[in-house]
């Protein structure tokens, strides 16, 4: 089957993969979603609508409990950009309650390593996310501030800013480098 892609005006992503045994080539097309870039204290955070939608779906699927997971992406130190492209959802040993989430770690390191290997080191762990219950804003709680302080210490050792997202009724809210609240 031949794919004709010339002449299209829409953005598209296609990946070709060589099968080492048959020498056949497989083609995969990926959906292209709108991308947003927001400034955070000298850094730009780049996130696409597809990831935002995925975080909202994961939250909705666990309500009334909170849930969470880790964020995958990369940091571009030269241009001071953080690219958030995917998540590994809540590990099976996580504790999820209506007003508390404690992320587990079962198989998490292995999954992060699988992603790192599959992308030749281009994607890796870059932060954390969790949800808040219905009707509760994305304002960070005292526990959220403690986790962000831990993330800041951990990521500073790598020379990267801390990154956290809180997902509420209106979708995800991201915090990069510092946890400032500006309302909403």
Residue frames as qw, qx, qy, qz and C-alpha x, y, z in Angstrom:
[[0.000, 0.889, 0.458, 0.000, 0.00, 0.00, 0.00],
 [0.426, 0.225, 0.008, 0.876, 1.39, 3.39, -0.95],
 [0.142, -0.784, -0.442, 0.412, 0.58, 6.52, 1.03],
 [0.342, 0.574, 0.221, 0.710, 0.29, 9.75, -0.89],
 [0.387, -0.670, -0.381, 0.507, 1.15, 12.68, 1.35],
 [0.269, -0.066, 0.206, 0.939, 2.25, 15.38, -1.04],
 [0.142, -0.402, -0.468, -0.774, -0.18, 18.19, -1.64],
 [0.446, -0.657, -0.603, 0.081, -1.79, 18.03, 1.82],
 [0.034, 0.721, -0.101, 0.685, -2.11, 21.34, 3.60],
 [0.714, -0.658, 0.001, -0.238, -2.60, 19.90, 7.09],
 [0.080, -0.656, 0.725, -0.195, 0.30, 19.17, 9.41],
 [0.966, -0.051, -0.168, -0.188, 1.11, 15.50, 9.73],
 [0.281, -0.628, 0.722, -0.069, 3.51, 13.16, 11.42],
 [0.952, 0.188, -0.183, -0.157, 4.57, 9.90, 9.83],
 [0.384, -0.623, 0.682, 0.003, 7.12, 7.41, 11.10],
 [0.836, 0.336, -0.398, -0.174, 8.67, 4.63, 9.07],
 [0.593, -0.538, 0.586, -0.123, 10.09, 1.59, 10.78],
 [0.527, 0.450, -0.694, -0.193, 12.37, -1.03, 9.23],
 [0.933, -0.251, 0.178, -0.185, 11.75, -4.66, 10.18],
 [0.126, -0.697, 0.690, 0.146, 15.30, -6.03, 10.55],
 [0.576, -0.050, 0.816, 0.023, 14.23, -9.60, 9.75],
 [0.589, 0.552, 0.585, 0.075, 12.08, -9.05, 6.65],
 [0.304, -0.124, 0.246, 0.912, 13.58, -5.71, 5.59],
 [0.001, 0.689, 0.623, 0.370, 10.00, -4.54, 5.15],
 [0.090, 0.102, -0.208, 0.969, 9.06, -0.99, 6.01],
 [0.146, -0.664, -0.730, 0.060, 6.00, -0.13, 8.08],
 [0.053, 0.380, 0.046, 0.922, 4.48, 3.33, 8.12],
 [0.250, -0.585, -0.688, 0.350, 2.67, 4.83, 11.11],
 [0.019, 0.588, 0.169, 0.791, 0.74, 8.09, 11.13],
 [0.294, -0.357, -0.623, 0.631, 0.28, 10.07, 14.32],
 [0.020, -0.878, -0.459, -0.135, -2.39, 12.63, 15.11],
 [0.339, 0.234, -0.127, 0.902, -1.19, 16.22, 15.18],
 [0.278, -0.786, -0.536, 0.134, -2.68, 18.36, 17.95],
 [0.069, 0.904, -0.027, 0.421, -2.47, 22.08, 18.63],
 [0.686, -0.084, -0.382, 0.613, 0.56, 23.05, 20.69],
 [0.223, -0.951, -0.090, -0.195, 0.75, 25.71, 23.38],
 [0.626, 0.141, -0.353, 0.681, 3.90, 27.34, 24.72],
 [0.361, -0.897, -0.178, -0.185, 3.77, 29.30, 27.97],
 [0.354, 0.586, -0.449, 0.574, 6.56, 31.26, 29.66],
 [0.760, -0.620, -0.194, 0.016, 7.67, 30.36, 33.19],
 [0.476, -0.822, 0.247, 0.194, 10.53, 32.41, 34.66],
 [0.016, -0.694, 0.630, 0.348, 12.89, 32.19, 31.72],
 [0.258, -0.030, 0.947, 0.191, 11.65, 28.81, 30.50],
 [0.583, 0.125, -0.269, -0.756, 8.98, 27.96, 27.93],
 [0.472, 0.020, 0.853, -0.222, 6.69, 25.00, 28.57],
 [0.426, 0.236, -0.551, -0.678, 5.47, 23.30, 25.39],
 [0.384, 0.124, 0.868, -0.289, 2.43, 21.00, 25.67],
 [0.223, -0.069, -0.649, -0.724, 0.00, 19.75, 23.03],
 [0.624, -0.141, 0.048, -0.767, -3.78, 19.49, 23.29],
 [0.790, 0.025, -0.586, -0.177, -3.60, 15.70, 22.96],
 [0.422, 0.047, -0.727, 0.539, -1.71, 15.36, 26.26],
 [0.262, -0.110, 0.334, -0.899, -4.06, 17.78, 27.99],
 [0.752, -0.055, -0.258, -0.604, -7.03, 15.71, 26.78],
 [0.703, 0.046, -0.701, 0.110, -5.36, 12.49, 27.94],
 [0.161, 0.092, -0.647, 0.740, -4.77, 13.90, 31.45],
 [0.500, -0.077, 0.131, -0.852, -8.42, 14.99, 31.63],
 [0.804, -0.001, -0.469, -0.366, -9.58, 11.49, 30.55],
 [0.538, 0.079, -0.751, 0.375, -7.34, 9.78, 33.11],
 [0.123, -0.094, 0.493, -0.856, -8.72, 12.04, 35.85],
 [0.651, -0.034, -0.097, -0.752, -12.33, 11.45, 34.77],
 [0.750, 0.057, -0.640, -0.158, -11.81, 7.69, 34.73],
 [0.462, -0.012, -0.731, 0.501, -10.74, 7.65, 38.40],
 [0.295, -0.316, 0.184, -0.882, -13.25, 10.11, 39.88],
 [0.243, -0.947, -0.063, -0.200, -14.27, 10.50, 42.66],
 [0.780, -0.449, 0.092, 0.425, -10.70, 9.51, 43.58],
 [0.083, 0.881, -0.372, -0.279, -7.59, 11.49, 42.76],
 [0.933, 0.154, 0.199, 0.258, -5.05, 9.92, 40.42],
 [0.029, -0.899, 0.337, 0.277, -1.77, 10.87, 38.82],
 [0.927, 0.209, 0.145, 0.277, 1.42, 9.66, 37.25],
 [0.464, -0.488, 0.262, 0.691, 4.66, 10.90, 35.76],
 [0.459, 0.839, 0.010, -0.292, 5.24, 13.25, 32.85],
 [0.760, -0.014, 0.426, 0.491, 7.47, 12.30, 29.93],
 [0.381, 0.921, 0.073, 0.022, 9.27, 14.67, 27.63],
 [0.743, 0.110, -0.050, 0.658, 12.56, 16.48, 27.33],
 [0.212, -0.890, -0.059, 0.399, 14.37, 19.62, 28.38],
 [0.620, 0.584, 0.072, 0.520, 16.14, 21.79, 25.82],
 [0.532, -0.593, -0.166, 0.581, 18.73, 23.54, 27.98],
 [0.378, 0.035, 0.286, 0.880, 20.06, 25.71, 25.16],
 [0.137, -0.418, -0.405, -0.802, 16.66, 27.23, 24.31],
 [0.134, -0.003, 0.643, -0.754, 15.28, 26.83, 27.86],
 [0.662, -0.036, -0.281, -0.694, 12.23, 24.83, 26.77],
 [0.351, -0.077, 0.892, -0.275, 10.48, 21.94, 28.47],
 [0.528, 0.078, -0.562, -0.632, 8.56, 19.67, 26.10],
 [0.476, -0.031, 0.763, -0.437, 5.86, 17.56, 27.76],
 [0.401, 0.214, -0.647, -0.613, 4.63, 14.87, 25.38],
 [0.694, -0.183, -0.644, -0.266, 3.09, 11.98, 27.34],
 [0.494, -0.524, 0.460, -0.520, 2.39, 10.40, 30.69],
 [0.412, -0.013, -0.909, 0.067, 2.79, 7.09, 32.39],
 [0.559, -0.554, -0.192, -0.586, -0.46, 6.81, 34.36],
 [0.551, -0.578, 0.416, -0.434, -0.78, 5.83, 37.99],
 [0.302, 0.290, -0.907, 0.041, 1.23, 2.68, 38.80],
 [0.656, -0.333, -0.611, -0.293, -0.83, -0.21, 40.26],
 [0.566, -0.313, -0.589, 0.485, 0.61, 0.22, 43.76],
 [0.002, 0.324, -0.062, 0.944, -0.52, 3.87, 43.97],
 [0.073, -0.465, -0.761, 0.447, -2.97, 4.92, 46.66],
 [0.085, -0.290, -0.375, -0.877, -5.98, 6.82, 45.28],
 [0.078, -0.522, -0.730, 0.435, -8.59, 8.38, 47.57],
 [0.149, 0.851, 0.471, 0.182, -11.16, 11.14, 47.08],
 [0.073, -0.993, 0.057, -0.067, -8.87, 13.76, 48.63],
 [0.406, -0.702, 0.557, 0.181, -5.38, 12.22, 48.47],
 [0.885, 0.443, -0.144, 0.001, -3.07, 10.63, 45.92],
 [0.451, -0.663, 0.570, 0.179, 0.21, 8.86, 46.64],
 [0.698, 0.553, -0.389, -0.237, 1.96, 7.71, 43.49],
 [0.905, -0.257, 0.329, 0.080, 3.36, 4.22, 43.62],
 [0.028, 0.735, -0.586, -0.340, 6.43, 2.96, 41.82],
 [0.751, 0.019, 0.659, 0.026, 5.65, -0.60, 40.67],
 [0.677, 0.343, 0.515, 0.398, 7.28, -1.13, 37.25],
 [0.156, 0.965, 0.106, -0.184, 7.68, 2.64, 36.82],
 [0.264, -0.705, 0.514, 0.411, 11.47, 2.69, 36.44],
 [0.509, 0.042, 0.787, 0.345, 11.25, -0.10, 33.87],
 [0.396, 0.753, 0.521, 0.064, 8.57, 1.74, 31.87],
 [0.007, 0.947, -0.138, -0.291, 10.54, 5.01, 31.91],
 [0.372, -0.475, 0.684, 0.411, 13.61, 3.08, 30.73],
 [0.537, 0.367, 0.729, 0.214, 11.56, 1.40, 27.98],
 [0.287, 0.922, 0.252, -0.066, 10.44, 4.82, 26.72],
 [0.190, -0.835, 0.386, 0.342, 13.98, 6.21, 26.97],
 [0.483, -0.198, 0.768, 0.372, 15.35, 3.26, 24.99],
 [0.489, 0.561, 0.654, 0.135, 12.57, 3.31, 22.37],
 [0.230, 0.962, 0.149, 0.008, 13.18, 7.02, 21.72],
 [0.717, 0.335, -0.159, 0.590, 17.00, 6.80, 21.73],
 [0.442, -0.299, -0.374, 0.759, 17.10, 8.93, 24.89],
 [0.015, 0.359, 0.250, 0.899, 14.92, 11.70, 23.49],
 [0.559, -0.563, -0.179, -0.581, 12.09, 11.20, 26.01],
 [0.439, 0.022, -0.756, 0.486, 12.49, 10.67, 29.73],
 [0.359, -0.694, -0.572, 0.249, 10.97, 11.41, 33.12],
 [0.238, 0.407, -0.018, 0.882, 10.54, 15.17, 33.50],
 [0.243, -0.240, 0.323, -0.883, 7.96, 15.62, 36.26],
 [0.032, 0.262, 0.919, -0.292, 4.81, 14.59, 38.09],
 [0.366, -0.243, -0.263, -0.859, 1.07, 15.14, 37.72],
 [0.030, -0.287, -0.905, 0.311, -1.97, 14.42, 39.84],
 [0.190, -0.535, -0.523, -0.636, -5.63, 15.33, 39.87],
 [0.157, -0.014, 0.516, -0.842, -7.87, 17.20, 42.27],
 [0.197, 0.421, 0.870, -0.163, -11.49, 16.22, 43.05],
 [0.065, 0.637, 0.555, 0.532, -14.52, 17.69, 41.28],
 [0.248, -0.907, -0.281, -0.194, -15.23, 21.24, 42.36],
 [0.601, -0.668, 0.095, 0.429, -11.72, 21.78, 43.76],
 [0.351, 0.904, -0.214, -0.119, -9.42, 24.24, 42.00],
 [0.862, 0.296, -0.223, 0.347, -5.93, 23.43, 40.83],
 [0.164, -0.853, 0.345, -0.355, -4.54, 25.59, 43.62],
 [0.577, 0.246, -0.727, 0.278, -1.62, 23.64, 45.15],
 [0.738, -0.632, -0.190, -0.143, -2.31, 22.17, 48.58],
 [0.368, -0.791, 0.485, -0.058, 0.31, 22.08, 51.36],
 [0.829, -0.105, 0.530, 0.144, 1.10, 18.50, 50.33],
 [0.687, 0.667, 0.180, 0.226, 1.49, 19.64, 46.70],
 [0.048, 0.943, -0.291, 0.155, 3.95, 22.32, 47.85],
 [0.622, -0.543, 0.563, 0.035, 6.00, 19.68, 49.73],
 [0.836, 0.239, 0.446, 0.212, 6.12, 17.42, 46.66],
 [0.475, 0.852, 0.023, 0.219, 7.13, 20.39, 44.50],
 [0.253, -0.862, 0.436, -0.052, 9.93, 21.24, 46.95],
 [0.765, -0.230, 0.584, 0.145, 11.15, 17.64, 46.70],
 [0.729, 0.564, 0.323, 0.217, 10.94, 17.82, 42.88],
 [0.160, 0.966, -0.173, 0.102, 12.85, 21.11, 42.89],
 [0.474, -0.666, 0.573, 0.065, 15.69, 19.55, 44.90],
 [0.791, 0.065, 0.587, 0.161, 15.74, 16.42, 42.70],
 [0.616, 0.708, 0.267, 0.216, 15.60, 18.28, 39.38],
 [0.054, -0.961, 0.267, 0.033, 18.12, 20.95, 40.50],
 [0.642, -0.432, 0.593, 0.223, 20.66, 18.12, 40.81],
 [0.663, 0.330, 0.578, 0.342, 20.08, 17.46, 37.09],
 [0.176, -0.227, 0.212, 0.934, 20.23, 21.17, 36.21],
 [0.130, -0.380, -0.684, -0.609, 16.57, 21.20, 35.24],
 [0.347, -0.238, 0.217, -0.881, 13.50, 23.00, 36.60],
 [0.254, 0.178, 0.886, -0.344, 10.86, 21.18, 38.63],
 [0.371, -0.039, -0.491, -0.787, 7.69, 20.38, 36.71],
 [0.154, 0.255, 0.886, -0.355, 4.28, 19.47, 38.11],
 [0.316, -0.215, -0.447, -0.809, 0.76, 19.50, 36.75],
 [0.251, 0.223, 0.759, -0.558, -2.48, 19.49, 38.69],
 [0.162, -0.211, -0.717, -0.644, -5.57, 18.44, 36.73],
 [0.222, 0.282, 0.605, -0.711, -8.94, 19.82, 37.77],
 [0.484, 0.596, 0.583, -0.267, -12.37, 20.48, 36.29],
 [0.385, 0.867, -0.061, -0.311, -10.99, 22.91, 33.70],
 [0.830, 0.480, -0.211, 0.192, -8.06, 20.71, 32.72],
 [0.799, -0.188, -0.193, 0.537, -4.39, 20.67, 33.65],
 [0.067, -0.985, 0.131, -0.093, -2.50, 23.52, 35.23],
 [0.845, 0.198, -0.226, 0.442, 1.29, 23.35, 34.92],
 [0.380, -0.905, 0.178, 0.068, 3.95, 24.62, 37.31],
 [0.838, 0.348, -0.098, 0.409, 7.53, 24.90, 36.04],
 [0.434, 0.429, -0.306, 0.731, 10.48, 26.08, 38.09],
 [0.042, -0.039, 0.553, -0.831, 8.37, 27.58, 40.84],
 [0.121, -0.509, -0.849, -0.073, 4.90, 27.03, 42.19],
 [0.080, 0.093, 0.133, -0.983, 3.25, 30.41, 41.87],
 [0.139, 0.567, 0.811, -0.039, -0.51, 30.74, 42.10],
 [0.010, -0.028, 0.171, 0.985, -2.14, 33.46, 40.05],
 [0.514, 0.179, 0.292, -0.786, -5.76, 32.53, 40.68],
 [0.629, 0.210, -0.490, -0.566, -8.46, 30.43, 39.05]]
